[in-house]
Amino acid sequence: YFESGDYEHALVEVAKALVNDPNNSEALELDARIKNIQQEFAYSPETETKTKPTGPAVVKEKSIRPPVVHQKPSRMPMIIAIAISAVILLSLIIFQIRKSTVKEPFRFAVMPWTSESGNLEDNILGAALAEEVSRYYKSVAPPIALDYRTIERISHNSIDPTRAVFGLGIERVLIGGISKTGNNYTLDLKLVDSTGKTYWKQSYLRSWSGLFNLTTDISKQILNELNIKQEDLAGGFHNEHTNINPDAYFFYLRGTELFHRRTPESINNAYNLFLQASQQDPSFSDAMAAAGEALMYSFDENWIRGDSIIQRIQNFAQGSLTTNPKLDRGYILLGRIAAHQSKFSTALAYLDSAYKLSPNNCDISFYRGLILFRMGKYNEGISEFKNALKLNPNDPDFLRIIACAHQFIGDNQLSLNYHQKASSFTDDSIAYLTTSAIDLITINPELRLNLGARYIAAAEQRIKKQTSDYQSYYRLSRLRQLLGMADALSYLKQLENNLQSTLSKNPKDAVVMAMLGLTLTRQGQFSEAATLAKRAVSLAPDNPEVLYKISQLYSLQMYSQRDKKLDENKKNEAVKYLQQAVNLNYRLSEITNADFFNLLERPEFRQAIEGKSKENIK
């Protein structure tokens, strides 16, 4: 204890030794040394002045305790800590300075330009010109511009469209008016925020023949006001209209506005206007691409069919790129054609080319999502769909397909949310609910019980307005049957009579024949339905709508609820016709049809719809 400096314990041990041997010289000597050391530590100046020794000086024995060396603490760690803190503080100051000088681009939207007098022709022209300005901002690198299709839907379905757009988090909106005097057009434009503050305004006076380059000028002039730098502009931004025939440009603008109405008639009329524009001016690349887009839309909706249609679309796409290699629309069209031909790698490569020109184009993400879904890469497809919705959140066409995609992967609540949102942005919400959303309600037992009555009421309302809408009548009858309603069979019987009457007038209508087959199947008349199915296929072997319905017919017949038995032959027929339909026209709305209930969970179903690439892979 003494050697380690623990004098208290050392004294205890010495005391023990002296108890045993009071004359132990070593113990006495160590006791004296310990006490001398303790007195050294107890020394203070005050005690020295108060108590002075009176006797002879006592010579203290030299301590054997090692000397204590008192070192000054090093200041180096403190200096290092101060230096690090200074560097961090300086970095924060520099970051804040740069943040205040380098501004992020504003989120931006272009509203339709309207006539104060309500002139229809001016409104059509103003809306189309606004869309052309918006189109330029698809080629800006940061995702800042809302797609015009969302703006167009908001304008048609909101009491205060501008306020509704600001509600989406948009910071700047380009608004304006248009008027015509003689052959001249006046446009008064303003860039404003949600408080109404004006950041830029300009009036333009252009003759009819000078309209073609107006949108280019406007797009360039507001770049600075949106904090957009030149290095943020992709190649597609420099896709300028130069020396376009004025009549061709007029046809193109009229077609652009018509395209948004999305009916067979309006899309066909838009196509004819785009075709006239491209014929008036063969160098007008946007007109050629737009003509191809109109044909592709009609093809996707199964309004037109045939390999010749695909070839015409391809010709338009290639022609547009020949005259303008910077046109993103041409590459997107080629990608969609390649996907239809099951050339998935080629399709994705075309979309990548389009992305380099227009990184802000939501169509690229949307069609990439469809291709990935077709390839069975469902999570990647959903991710691309989400990217598309960031730029085009209110387009019912986008929302409908994305709702079907979520239904397919089993996310029924999210699917329902997308369907409900889509219905609020269509011109006829009842029609949407009874043609698109009703399959989700029908196939899901919980949703069927909770929402079935609402959808039945909507379908009843629909068929009162559209007595010839046999497909809505069928969906209504099917839903009543699955809900166990006593009058379901009477609905099916009435539908059967209506379809028989239609067939008597047009005995070669394969779609009606397939519908009749489905109706008979739901009444238990399997053999009669199968006979009709074969006749329908022989009449329209290349009609995907017919093939989807025949596949659904066999899907219903393949499993007997009474016998709990699977009919392998009918299952194989269902898979065969499904695969043929998918190869002709991949449609998520058909794949998620409630009549595929018996087939959905079987591996053959996935094998039929997941396309195998037809490209040669080395």
C-alpha positions as CSV (number, residue, x, y, z in Angstrom):
1,Y,0.0,0.0,0.0
2,F,2.9,2.4,0.8
3,E,4.5,1.9,-2.6
4,S,1.3,2.6,-4.4
5,G,0.7,5.8,-2.3
6,D,-2.3,4.5,-0.3
7,Y,-1.1,5.7,3.1
8,E,-4.4,5.2,4.9
9,H,-4.4,1.5,4.2
10,A,-0.7,1.3,4.9
11,L,-1.3,2.7,8.4
12,V,-4.0,0.2,9.0
13,E,-1.6,-2.7,8.2
14,V,1.2,-1.1,10.4
15,A,-1.3,-0.9,13.3
16,K,-2.1,-4.6,12.9
17,A,1.6,-5.4,13.0
18,L,2.2,-3.3,16.2
19,V,-0.7,-5.0,17.9
20,N,1.0,-8.3,17.4
21,D,4.5,-6.9,18.2
22,P,4.6,-3.4,19.8
23,N,8.4,-3.3,19.5
24,N,8.5,-4.2,15.7
25,S,11.2,-1.8,14.5
26,E,10.2,-2.0,10.8
27,A,6.6,-1.2,11.6
28,L,7.6,1.7,13.9
29,E,9.9,3.1,11.2
30,L,7.2,2.8,8.4
31,D,4.7,4.4,10.7
32,A,7.0,7.4,11.2
33,R,7.6,7.8,7.5
34,I,3.9,7.7,6.6
35,K,3.1,10.4,9.2
36,N,6.0,12.6,7.9
37,I,4.6,12.4,4.4
38,Q,1.1,13.2,5.5
39,Q,2.4,16.3,7.3
40,E,4.1,17.5,4.1
41,F,0.8,17.4,2.3
42,A,-1.0,19.1,5.2
43,Y,1.5,22.1,5.1
44,S,0.1,25.6,4.5
45,P,1.4,29.2,4.9
46,E,-1.4,30.0,7.4
47,T,-0.4,27.1,9.8
48,E,3.2,28.1,9.4
49,T,2.6,31.7,10.7
50,K,0.3,30.7,13.4
51,T,2.4,27.8,14.8
52,K,6.1,28.2,15.1
53,P,8.3,25.4,16.5
54,T,9.9,26.3,19.9
55,G,12.1,23.3,20.3
56,P,15.1,22.3,18.3
57,A,14.5,21.8,14.6
58,V,13.6,18.3,13.6
59,V,15.3,16.9,10.6
60,K,12.7,15.1,8.6
61,E,13.6,12.0,6.8
62,K,13.6,12.3,3.1
63,S,10.4,10.9,1.5
64,I,10.7,8.0,-0.8
65,R,7.4,8.9,-2.6
66,P,8.1,9.6,-6.2
67,P,8.1,13.3,-7.1
68,V,4.9,14.5,-8.7
69,V,5.5,16.3,-12.0
70,H,2.7,18.8,-12.8
71,Q,2.4,19.3,-16.6
72,K,0.5,22.1,-18.3
73,P,-2.5,20.7,-20.3
74,S,-1.9,20.7,-24.1
75,R,-3.9,23.4,-26.1
76,M,-3.7,21.5,-29.4
77,P,-7.1,19.7,-29.2
78,M,-8.8,23.0,-28.4
79,I,-7.1,24.7,-31.4
80,I,-8.2,21.8,-33.7
81,A,-11.8,22.0,-32.4
82,I,-11.9,25.8,-33.0
83,A,-10.5,25.4,-36.5
84,I,-13.1,22.7,-37.4
85,S,-15.9,24.9,-36.1
86,A,-14.6,27.8,-38.1
87,V,-14.5,25.8,-41.3
88,I,-18.1,24.5,-40.7
89,L,-19.4,28.0,-40.0
90,L,-17.6,29.4,-43.1
91,S,-19.1,26.6,-45.2
92,L,-22.6,27.4,-44.0
93,I,-22.2,31.1,-44.7
94,I,-21.0,30.3,-48.3
95,F,-23.9,27.9,-48.8
96,Q,-26.4,30.5,-47.7
97,I,-24.8,33.1,-49.9
98,R,-24.9,30.8,-52.9
99,K,-28.5,29.7,-52.1
100,S,-29.6,33.4,-52.1
101,T,-27.9,34.0,-55.5
102,V,-28.6,30.7,-57.3
103,K,-32.4,30.5,-57.5
104,E,-34.4,27.4,-58.2
105,P,-36.7,27.4,-61.2
106,F,-40.4,28.1,-60.4
107,R,-43.0,25.5,-61.0
108,F,-45.0,26.8,-63.9
109,A,-48.2,26.4,-65.9
110,V,-49.7,27.9,-69.0
111,M,-53.4,28.6,-68.9
112,P,-55.6,28.7,-72.1
113,W,-55.7,32.2,-73.6
114,T,-59.3,33.3,-74.0
115,S,-61.3,35.9,-75.8
116,E,-63.0,38.6,-73.6
117,S,-65.9,38.7,-76.0
118,G,-66.3,34.9,-75.8
119,N,-65.5,34.4,-79.5
120,L,-65.3,30.6,-80.1
121,E,-62.7,30.8,-82.9
122,D,-60.4,33.0,-80.8
123,N,-60.8,30.7,-77.8
124,I,-59.8,27.7,-79.9
125,L,-56.8,29.5,-81.3
126,G,-55.8,30.9,-77.9
127,A,-56.0,27.4,-76.3
128,A,-53.9,25.8,-79.0
129,L,-51.2,28.6,-78.9
130,A,-51.0,28.3,-75.1
131,E,-50.4,24.5,-75.5
132,E,-47.6,25.2,-77.9
133,V,-45.9,27.4,-75.4
134,S,-46.3,24.8,-72.7
135,R,-44.9,22.2,-75.1
136,Y,-41.5,24.0,-75.2
137,Y,-41.1,23.6,-71.4
138,K,-41.1,19.8,-71.7
139,S,-37.5,20.4,-72.8
140,V,-36.4,22.1,-69.6
141,A,-34.3,19.8,-67.4
142,P,-35.9,20.5,-64.0
143,P,-39.5,19.1,-63.8
144,I,-41.2,22.5,-63.5
145,A,-44.0,22.6,-66.1
146,L,-47.4,21.0,-65.7
147,D,-48.5,19.1,-68.7
148,Y,-51.2,21.0,-70.7
149,R,-53.6,18.1,-70.6
150,T,-54.0,18.6,-66.8
151,I,-54.5,22.3,-67.4
152,E,-57.1,21.7,-70.1
153,R,-59.1,19.3,-67.8
154,I,-58.9,21.8,-64.9
155,S,-60.1,24.6,-67.2
156,H,-63.2,22.5,-68.1
157,N,-64.0,21.2,-64.7
158,S,-63.2,24.0,-62.2
159,I,-65.1,27.2,-61.4
160,D,-61.9,29.1,-60.8
161,P,-59.3,27.2,-62.9
162,T,-56.3,29.5,-62.1
163,R,-56.9,29.1,-58.4
164,A,-57.2,25.3,-58.8
165,V,-53.8,25.3,-60.6
166,F,-52.1,27.2,-57.8
167,G,-53.6,24.6,-55.5
168,L,-51.3,22.0,-57.1
169,G,-48.3,23.9,-55.8
170,I,-47.7,25.9,-58.9
171,E,-45.8,29.2,-58.3
172,R,-46.2,31.0,-61.6
173,V,-48.9,31.0,-64.1
174,L,-49.0,32.5,-67.6
175,I,-52.4,33.9,-68.3
176,G,-53.6,35.9,-71.3
177,G,-56.3,37.1,-73.7
178,I,-56.6,37.0,-77.4
179,S,-58.6,39.1,-79.9
180,K,-58.7,39.5,-83.6
181,T,-59.0,42.7,-85.7
182,G,-59.1,42.1,-89.4
183,N,-56.2,39.8,-90.2
184,N,-54.2,40.7,-87.0
185,Y,-54.3,39.1,-83.6
186,T,-53.5,40.8,-80.3
187,L,-52.3,38.8,-77.4
188,D,-52.0,40.3,-73.9
189,L,-50.0,38.0,-71.6
190,K,-49.0,38.1,-67.9
191,L,-46.9,35.9,-65.7
192,V,-48.5,36.1,-62.2
193,D,-48.3,34.3,-58.8
194,S,-51.1,33.2,-56.5
195,T,-51.5,36.7,-55.0
196,G,-52.0,38.3,-58.4
197,K,-48.6,40.0,-58.5
198,T,-47.3,40.4,-62.0
199,Y,-43.7,39.5,-62.8
200,W,-43.8,39.9,-66.5
201,K,-46.3,41.2,-69.1
202,Q,-46.2,41.7,-72.8
203,S,-48.5,42.5,-75.7
204,Y,-48.1,41.0,-79.1
205,L,-49.6,42.1,-82.4
206,R,-49.2,39.5,-85.1
207,S,-50.6,39.1,-88.6
208,W,-52.2,35.8,-89.5
209,S,-49.0,34.8,-91.4
210,G,-46.8,35.6,-88.5
211,L,-48.4,33.4,-85.9
212,F,-46.1,30.4,-86.5
213,N,-43.1,31.7,-84.6
214,L,-45.0,33.6,-81.9
215,T,-44.9,30.7,-79.4
216,T,-41.1,30.4,-79.8
217,D,-40.7,34.1,-79.0
218,I,-42.9,33.9,-75.9
219,S,-41.2,30.8,-74.6
220,K,-37.8,32.4,-74.8
221,Q,-38.8,35.7,-73.3
222,I,-40.1,34.3,-70.0
223,L,-37.0,32.1,-69.3
224,N,-35.4,34.6,-67.0
225,E,-38.6,35.3,-65.1
226,L,-38.8,31.5,-64.3
227,N,-35.1,31.4,-63.2
228,I,-34.3,29.0,-66.0
229,K,-30.7,29.0,-67.2
230,Q,-29.5,28.2,-70.7
231,E,-27.7,25.0,-69.5
232,D,-31.1,23.7,-68.2
233,L,-32.5,23.6,-71.8
234,A,-32.4,20.3,-73.5
235,G,-32.2,19.9,-77.3
236,G,-35.9,19.8,-77.8
237,F,-36.3,23.4,-76.6
238,H,-34.6,24.6,-79.7
239,N,-37.2,22.9,-81.9
240,E,-38.4,26.2,-83.6
241,H,-41.2,26.6,-86.1
242,T,-39.6,28.4,-89.1
243,N,-41.3,29.5,-92.3
244,I,-44.4,27.3,-91.8
245,N,-47.2,27.7,-94.3
246,P,-49.9,29.9,-92.5
247,D,-52.8,27.7,-93.6
248,A,-50.9,24.6,-92.5
249,Y,-50.3,26.1,-89.1
250,F,-54.0,27.0,-88.8
251,F,-55.1,23.4,-89.5
252,Y,-52.5,22.2,-87.0
253,L,-53.8,24.5,-84.2
254,R,-57.4,23.5,-84.9
255,G,-56.5,19.8,-84.7
256,T,-54.5,20.4,-81.5
257,E,-57.6,21.8,-79.7
258,L,-59.9,19.1,-81.1
259,F,-57.6,16.3,-79.9
260,H,-58.5,17.0,-76.3
261,R,-62.2,16.1,-76.8
262,R,-61.2,12.4,-77.0
263,T,-64.2,11.0,-78.9
264,P,-63.9,8.8,-82.0
265,E,-65.3,11.7,-84.1
266,S,-63.1,14.4,-82.6
267,I,-59.9,12.4,-82.8
268,N,-60.7,11.5,-86.5
269,N,-61.4,15.2,-87.3
270,A,-58.1,16.1,-85.6
271,Y,-56.3,13.5,-87.7
272,N,-57.7,15.0,-90.9
273,L,-56.6,18.5,-89.9
274,F,-53.1,17.3,-89.0
275,L,-53.0,15.4,-92.3
276,Q,-54.0,18.6,-94.2
277,A,-51.4,20.6,-92.4
278,S,-48.6,18.1,-93.3
279,Q,-49.8,18.0,-97.0
280,Q,-49.9,21.8,-97.1
281,D,-46.3,22.0,-95.7
282,P,-44.4,18.7,-96.0
283,S,-41.6,20.1,-93.8
284,F,-44.0,20.7,-90.9
285,S,-42.7,17.9,-88.5
286,D,-45.1,18.6,-85.7
287,A,-48.1,18.1,-87.9
288,M,-46.8,14.8,-89.1
289,A,-46.1,13.6,-85.5
290,A,-49.6,14.8,-84.4
291,A,-51.2,12.9,-87.3
292,G,-49.4,9.8,-86.1
293,E,-50.5,10.4,-82.5
294,A,-54.1,10.8,-83.5
295,L,-54.0,7.4,-85.3
296,M,-52.2,5.8,-82.4
297,Y,-54.9,7.1,-79.9
298,S,-57.6,5.6,-82.1
299,F,-55.7,2.3,-82.4
300,D,-55.2,2.0,-78.6
301,E,-58.9,2.6,-78.1
302,N,-59.7,-0.1,-80.7
303,W,-61.6,2.4,-82.8
304,I,-59.4,1.4,-85.8
305,R,-57.5,-1.8,-86.4
306,G,-55.0,-3.4,-88.7
307,D,-51.3,-3.7,-89.6
308,S,-51.7,-1.0,-92.2
309,I,-52.6,1.5,-89.4
310,I,-49.4,0.7,-87.6
311,Q,-47.4,1.2,-90.8
312,R,-49.0,4.6,-91.4
313,I,-48.2,5.7,-87.9
314,Q,-44.6,4.6,-88.4
315,N,-44.4,6.6,-91.6
316,F,-45.6,9.7,-89.9
317,A,-43.1,9.2,-87.0
318,Q,-40.2,8.6,-89.3
319,G,-41.2,11.5,-91.6
320,S,-41.4,13.9,-88.6
321,L,-37.8,12.9,-87.5
322,T,-36.5,13.2,-91.1
323,T,-37.5,16.9,-91.2
324,N,-36.7,17.5,-87.5
325,P,-34.3,15.1,-85.7
326,K,-34.9,17.1,-82.4
327,L,-38.6,16.3,-82.2
328,D,-39.3,14.2,-79.1
329,R,-42.8,13.3,-80.4
330,G,-41.4,11.3,-83.3
331,Y,-39.2,9.1,-81.0
332,I,-42.1,8.5,-78.6
333,L,-44.3,7.3,-81.4
334,L,-41.6,5.0,-82.7
335,G,-41.3,3.6,-79.1
336,R,-45.0,2.9,-78.9
337,I,-44.9,1.1,-82.2
338,A,-42.0,-1.0,-81.2
339,A,-43.8,-1.9,-77.9
340,H,-46.8,-3.0,-79.9
341,Q,-44.5,-5.2,-82.0
342,S,-43.1,-6.7,-78.7
343,K,-39.7,-5.1,-79.4
344,F,-39.3,-3.9,-75.8
345,S,-35.6,-3.0,-75.8
346,T,-36.0,-1.0,-79.0
347,A,-39.1,0.7,-77.5
348,L,-37.2,1.7,-74.4
349,A,-34.2,2.9,-76.4
350,Y,-36.5,5.2,-78.5
351,L,-38.0,6.6,-75.3
352,D,-34.5,7.2,-73.9
353,S,-33.8,9.3,-77.1
354,A,-36.9,11.3,-76.5
355,Y,-35.9,11.9,-72.9
356,K,-32.6,13.4,-73.9
357,L,-34.6,16.0,-75.9
358,S,-37.5,16.5,-73.5
359,P,-36.7,15.4,-69.9
360,N,-39.9,17.1,-68.7
361,N,-42.2,15.1,-71.0
362,C,-44.6,13.0,-68.9
363,D,-45.5,10.7,-71.9
364,I,-42.0,9.2,-71.7
365,S,-42.5,8.0,-68.2
366,F,-46.0,6.9,-68.9
367,Y,-45.2,4.7,-71.9
368,R,-42.1,3.4,-70.3
369,G,-44.3,2.3,-67.4
370,L,-46.7,0.5,-69.7
371,I,-43.8,-1.3,-71.4
372,L,-42.3,-2.4,-68.1
373,F,-45.7,-3.6,-67.0
374,R,-46.0,-5.6,-70.2
375,M,-42.6,-7.2,-69.4
376,G,-43.8,-8.2,-66.0
377,K,-41.6,-5.6,-64.2
378,Y,-44.6,-4.3,-62.1
379,N,-42.8,-2.3,-59.4
380,E,-40.6,-0.5,-62.0
381,G,-43.7,0.2,-64.1
382,I,-45.6,1.7,-61.1
383,S,-42.6,3.9,-60.3
384,E,-42.6,5.3,-63.9
385,F,-46.4,5.9,-63.6
386,K,-45.8,7.9,-60.5
387,N,-43.2,10.1,-62.3
388,A,-45.8,10.7,-65.1
389,L,-48.4,11.8,-62.6
390,K,-46.1,14.4,-61.1
391,L,-46.3,16.3,-64.3
392,N,-49.8,15.3,-65.5
393,P,-51.8,14.6,-62.3
394,N,-55.4,15.2,-63.6
395,D,-55.5,13.5,-67.0
396,P,-58.3,10.9,-66.9
397,D,-56.6,8.8,-69.5
398,F,-53.4,8.5,-67.4
399,L,-55.5,8.0,-64.2
400,R,-57.6,5.3,-65.7
401,I,-54.7,3.2,-66.8
402,I,-52.7,3.7,-63.6
403,A,-55.8,2.8,-61.6
404,C,-56.0,-0.5,-63.5
405,A,-52.3,-1.1,-62.9
406,H,-52.8,-0.8,-59.2
407,Q,-55.8,-3.1,-59.3
408,F,-53.7,-5.6,-61.1
409,I,-51.1,-5.7,-58.4
410,G,-53.8,-5.9,-55.7
411,D,-53.7,-2.3,-54.4
412,N,-57.5,-1.9,-54.6
413,Q,-57.9,1.2,-52.4
414,L,-55.3,3.2,-54.4
415,S,-56.9,2.0,-57.6
416,L,-60.3,3.2,-56.4
417,N,-58.8,6.6,-55.4
418,Y,-57.4,7.0,-58.9
419,H,-60.7,6.0,-60.5
420,Q,-62.6,8.5,-58.4
421,K,-60.2,11.3,-59.3
422,A,-60.4,10.4,-63.0
423,S,-64.2,10.6,-62.9
424,S,-64.0,14.1,-61.6
425,F,-62.0,15.3,-64.6
426,T,-64.1,13.6,-67.3
427,D,-66.9,15.3,-69.2
428,D,-69.3,12.5,-68.1
429,S,-68.5,11.1,-64.6
430,I,-71.4,8.6,-64.8
431,A,-70.1,7.1,-68.0
432,Y,-66.6,6.8,-66.5
433,L,-67.8,5.0,-63.3
434,T,-70.0,2.5,-65.2
435,T,-67.4,1.7,-67.9
436,S,-64.0,1.9,-66.2
437,A,-64.3,1.8,-62.4
438,I,-67.1,-0.7,-62.1
439,D,-64.9,-3.7,-62.8
440,L,-62.8,-2.9,-59.7
441,I,-66.0,-2.8,-57.6
442,T,-67.4,-6.0,-59.1
443,I,-64.4,-8.2,-58.6
444,N,-63.6,-7.1,-55.0
445,P,-66.1,-8.5,-52.4
446,E,-65.5,-5.8,-49.9
447,L,-65.9,-2.9,-52.3
448,R,-68.8,-4.7,-53.9
449,L,-70.7,-4.8,-50.6
450,N,-69.8,-1.2,-49.7
451,L,-70.2,0.6,-53.0
452,G,-72.3,-1.8,-55.1
453,A,-75.5,0.1,-54.6
454,R,-73.9,3.4,-55.7
455,Y,-72.6,1.9,-58.9
456,I,-75.9,0.1,-59.6
457,A,-77.6,3.5,-59.4
458,A,-75.0,5.1,-61.7
459,A,-75.4,2.2,-64.2
460,E,-79.2,2.5,-64.2
461,Q,-78.8,6.2,-64.9
462,R,-76.4,5.5,-67.7
463,I,-78.6,3.0,-69.6
464,K,-81.6,5.4,-69.4
465,K,-79.6,8.0,-71.3
466,Q,-77.8,5.5,-73.6
467,T,-80.3,2.7,-74.3
468,S,-77.9,1.1,-76.8
469,D,-75.0,0.9,-74.4
470,Y,-75.2,-2.9,-74.0
471,Q,-71.8,-3.2,-72.3
472,S,-73.0,-1.0,-69.4
473,Y,-76.2,-3.0,-69.3
474,Y,-74.1,-6.2,-69.0
475,R,-72.0,-4.7,-66.2
476,L,-75.1,-3.7,-64.4
477,S,-76.6,-7.2,-64.7
478,R,-73.4,-8.9,-63.6
479,L,-73.1,-6.7,-60.5
480,R,-76.7,-7.4,-59.5
481,Q,-76.1,-11.1,-60.0
482,L,-72.9,-11.1,-57.8
483,L,-74.8,-9.2,-55.1
484,G,-77.4,-11.9,-55.1
485,M,-80.3,-9.7,-56.2
486,A,-83.4,-11.6,-57.2
487,D,-84.0,-9.6,-60.4
488,A,-80.5,-10.2,-61.8
489,L,-81.7,-13.0,-64.2
490,S,-84.5,-10.8,-65.5
491,Y,-81.9,-8.1,-66.3
492,L,-79.7,-10.7,-68.1
493,K,-82.8,-12.0,-70.0
494,Q,-83.7,-8.4,-71.1
495,L,-80.1,-7.9,-72.3
496,E,-80.2,-11.2,-74.2
497,N,-83.4,-10.0,-76.0
498,N,-81.8,-6.7,-76.9
499,L,-78.6,-8.3,-78.3
500,Q,-80.6,-10.8,-80.3
501,S,-82.6,-8.0,-81.8
502,T,-79.4,-6.1,-82.8
503,L,-77.9,-9.3,-84.3
504,S,-81.0,-9.9,-86.4
505,K,-80.3,-6.5,-88.0
506,N,-76.6,-7.0,-88.3
507,P,-75.8,-10.7,-88.1
508,K,-72.0,-10.1,-88.6
509,D,-71.5,-7.8,-85.7
510,A,-68.8,-9.9,-83.8
511,V,-68.7,-7.6,-80.8
512,V,-72.4,-8.0,-80.2
513,M,-72.1,-11.7,-80.7
514,A,-69.4,-12.0,-78.1
515,M,-71.5,-9.9,-75.7
516,L,-74.4,-12.2,-76.2
517,G,-72.1,-15.2,-75.5
518,L,-71.1,-13.6,-72.2
519,T,-74.7,-12.9,-71.3
520,L,-75.8,-16.5,-72.0
521,T,-72.8,-17.8,-70.0
522,R,-74.1,-15.9,-66.9
523,Q,-77.4,-17.6,-67.4
524,G,-75.8,-21.0,-67.4
525,Q,-76.2,-21.7,-71.2
526,F,-72.6,-22.7,-71.7
527,S,-72.9,-24.7,-75.0
528,E,-74.9,-22.0,-76.8
529,A,-72.4,-19.4,-75.6
530,A,-69.4,-21.4,-76.9
531,T,-71.1,-21.7,-80.3
532,L,-71.5,-18.0,-80.5
533,A,-67.9,-17.5,-79.4
534,K,-66.6,-19.6,-82.3
535,R,-68.7,-17.7,-84.8
536,A,-67.6,-14.3,-83.4
537,V,-63.9,-15.3,-83.7
538,S,-64.4,-16.5,-87.3
539,L,-66.0,-13.1,-88.2
540,A,-63.3,-11.0,-86.5
541,P,-60.1,-12.9,-85.8
542,D,-58.1,-9.7,-85.6
543,N,-60.4,-7.7,-83.3
544,P,-58.9,-7.6,-79.8
545,E,-62.2,-6.5,-78.2
546,V,-63.8,-9.7,-79.5
547,L,-60.9,-11.9,-78.4
548,Y,-60.8,-10.4,-74.9
549,K,-64.6,-11.1,-74.5
550,I,-64.2,-14.7,-75.8
551,S,-61.4,-15.2,-73.3
552,Q,-63.6,-13.9,-70.5
553,L,-66.4,-16.2,-71.6
554,Y,-64.2,-19.3,-71.3
555,S,-62.7,-17.9,-68.0
556,L,-66.3,-17.9,-66.6
557,Q,-67.0,-21.4,-67.8
558,M,-63.7,-23.0,-66.8
559,Y,-64.6,-23.6,-63.2
560,S,-67.7,-25.2,-61.8
561,Q,-68.7,-23.7,-58.4
562,R,-71.2,-26.6,-58.0
563,D,-68.8,-29.4,-58.7
564,K,-65.7,-27.6,-57.5
565,K,-64.0,-28.8,-60.7
566,L,-61.7,-27.1,-63.3
567,D,-62.3,-27.7,-67.0
568,E,-58.8,-27.8,-68.4
569,N,-60.0,-27.5,-72.0
570,K,-61.9,-24.3,-71.3
571,K,-59.0,-22.9,-69.3
572,N,-56.7,-23.5,-72.3
573,E,-59.2,-21.7,-74.6
574,A,-59.4,-18.8,-72.2
575,V,-55.6,-18.5,-72.1
576,K,-55.2,-18.9,-75.9
577,Y,-57.7,-16.1,-76.7
578,L,-56.3,-13.8,-74.0
579,Q,-52.8,-14.2,-75.5
580,Q,-54.0,-13.4,-79.0
581,A,-55.9,-10.3,-77.7
582,V,-52.8,-9.0,-75.8
583,N,-50.6,-9.4,-78.9
584,L,-53.0,-7.3,-80.9
585,N,-53.6,-4.6,-78.3
586,Y,-52.3,-4.7,-74.7
587,R,-55.1,-3.1,-72.6
588,L,-54.9,-3.0,-68.8
589,S,-58.6,-2.1,-68.7
590,E,-59.4,-5.5,-70.4
591,I,-56.9,-7.5,-68.4
592,T,-58.4,-6.4,-65.1
593,N,-62.0,-7.2,-66.2
594,A,-64.0,-8.8,-63.5
595,D,-64.9,-11.8,-65.8
596,F,-61.3,-13.0,-65.5
597,F,-61.9,-13.8,-61.8
598,N,-61.4,-17.6,-62.2
599,L,-58.2,-17.1,-64.2
600,L,-56.5,-14.2,-62.4
601,E,-54.5,-16.2,-59.8
602,R,-53.3,-18.9,-62.2
603,P,-49.7,-18.8,-63.6
604,E,-51.1,-19.3,-67.1
605,F,-52.7,-15.8,-66.8
606,R,-49.4,-14.1,-66.1
607,Q,-47.7,-16.1,-68.9
608,A,-50.3,-15.0,-71.4
609,I,-50.1,-11.3,-70.6
610,E,-46.4,-10.9,-70.0
611,G,-45.0,-10.3,-73.4
612,K,-41.9,-12.1,-74.6
613,S,-39.6,-9.9,-76.7
614,K,-39.5,-10.7,-80.4
615,E,-36.1,-9.1,-80.8
616,N,-33.1,-11.2,-81.5
617,I,-31.0,-11.2,-78.3
618,K,-27.3,-12.1,-78.9
